[in-house]
Amino acid sequence: MQKSTSVMKSMNQLVKMPELMKTMREMSMEMEKAGLIEEMMDDAMESLDGEEMEDEVNAQVDQIVSEITSGIMDGASSAPTTALPTPQVQEEEAEEVAPTAEDASHMTDMKARLEAL
């Protein structure tokens, strides 16, 4: 009991309660502010619908492109949507070439070496 009392006295000297309470109050206020800001951001994000946002973004992009190109693209035709014609593949039959006498001799040499192994 006596040792725990001395430990408690030492802890009280190390930890200054008024300063700790002040710090805790400030921290609580900051956390409240952060919570309010987070709630406001969540509300703002929820109010924006995805499709509306996408349409608005596309309109802004179109406006910027037209400003940059200064109307150059206004007269351009749209890209074709039809499929490109497929080129006709010429089917060439592979001609089988008869082995030459030199090739035949190489083959017999290889077979002999293989059998020797």
C-alpha positions as CSV (number, residue, x, y, z in Angstrom):
1,M,0.0,0.0,0.0
2,Q,2.8,2.3,0.9
3,K,4.6,1.6,-2.4
4,S,1.5,2.3,-4.5
5,T,1.0,5.6,-2.7
6,S,4.6,6.6,-3.6
7,V,4.0,5.5,-7.2
8,M,0.8,7.6,-7.3
9,K,2.6,10.7,-5.9
10,S,5.4,10.3,-8.5
11,M,2.8,10.0,-11.3
12,N,1.0,13.1,-10.1
13,Q,4.2,15.0,-10.2
14,L,5.0,13.8,-13.7
15,V,1.5,14.4,-15.1
16,K,0.2,17.9,-14.6
17,M,-3.6,17.6,-14.6
18,P,-4.5,21.1,-15.5
19,E,-2.3,21.0,-18.6
20,L,-3.6,17.6,-19.5
21,M,-7.2,18.8,-19.2
22,K,-6.5,21.8,-21.3
23,T,-4.9,19.7,-24.0
24,M,-7.8,17.2,-24.0
25,R,-10.3,20.1,-24.4
26,E,-8.4,21.5,-27.3
27,M,-8.1,18.1,-28.9
28,S,-11.8,17.5,-28.4
29,M,-12.6,20.8,-30.1
30,E,-10.4,20.0,-33.1
31,M,-11.9,16.6,-33.4
32,E,-15.4,18.3,-33.4
33,K,-14.3,20.7,-36.1
34,A,-12.8,17.8,-38.2
35,G,-16.1,15.9,-37.8
36,L,-18.2,18.8,-38.9
37,I,-15.9,19.4,-41.9
38,E,-16.1,15.7,-42.8
39,E,-19.9,15.8,-42.5
40,M,-20.1,18.8,-44.8
41,M,-17.9,17.2,-47.4
42,D,-20.0,14.0,-47.3
43,D,-23.1,16.0,-47.7
44,A,-21.6,17.9,-50.6
45,M,-20.5,14.7,-52.3
46,E,-23.8,13.0,-51.8
47,S,-25.7,15.9,-53.4
48,L,-23.7,15.6,-56.6
49,D,-25.2,12.9,-58.8
50,G,-22.8,10.8,-60.8
51,E,-24.5,11.2,-64.2
52,E,-25.1,14.9,-63.7
53,M,-21.4,15.3,-62.8
54,E,-20.3,13.3,-65.9
55,D,-22.5,15.4,-68.2
56,E,-21.2,18.6,-66.7
57,V,-17.6,17.4,-67.1
58,N,-18.2,16.4,-70.7
59,A,-19.7,19.8,-71.4
60,Q,-16.7,21.6,-69.8
61,V,-14.3,19.4,-71.8
62,D,-16.1,20.2,-75.1
63,Q,-16.0,23.9,-74.3
64,I,-12.3,23.9,-73.5
65,V,-11.5,21.9,-76.7
66,S,-13.5,24.3,-78.8
67,E,-11.7,27.3,-77.1
68,I,-8.3,25.7,-77.7
69,T,-8.9,24.8,-81.3
70,S,-10.7,28.1,-82.0
71,G,-13.4,26.5,-84.0
72,I,-11.1,24.5,-86.2
73,M,-12.8,21.3,-85.3
74,D,-16.3,22.7,-85.8
75,G,-16.2,22.0,-89.6
76,A,-14.6,18.5,-89.2
77,S,-16.8,15.5,-90.0
78,S,-17.3,12.9,-87.4
79,A,-15.3,9.7,-87.4
80,P,-16.6,6.8,-89.5
81,T,-18.5,4.1,-87.6
82,T,-18.5,1.5,-90.3
83,A,-16.1,-1.4,-90.2
84,L,-13.0,-1.4,-92.3
85,P,-13.0,-3.9,-95.2
86,T,-11.0,-7.0,-94.4
87,P,-8.2,-7.7,-96.8
88,Q,-8.4,-10.9,-98.7
89,V,-5.8,-13.3,-97.5
90,Q,-4.0,-15.0,-100.2
91,E,-3.6,-18.6,-99.4
92,E,-0.4,-19.9,-100.6
93,E,0.2,-23.5,-100.4
94,A,3.5,-24.3,-99.0
95,E,5.6,-26.1,-101.5
96,E,7.4,-29.0,-100.2
97,V,11.0,-29.0,-101.2
98,A,12.6,-32.3,-101.6
99,P,15.7,-32.7,-99.4
100,T,18.9,-32.3,-101.3
101,A,21.6,-35.0,-101.2
102,E,23.6,-32.8,-98.7
103,D,20.6,-32.7,-96.4
104,A,20.2,-36.4,-96.6
105,S,23.8,-37.0,-95.7
106,H,23.5,-34.7,-92.7
107,M,20.4,-36.6,-91.6
108,T,22.2,-40.0,-91.8
109,D,25.2,-38.5,-89.9
110,M,22.8,-37.2,-87.1
111,K,21.0,-40.6,-86.9
112,A,24.4,-42.4,-86.6
113,R,25.5,-40.0,-83.8
114,L,22.1,-40.5,-82.0
115,E,22.4,-44.3,-82.2
116,A,26.0,-44.1,-80.9
117,L,24.8,-42.3,-77.8
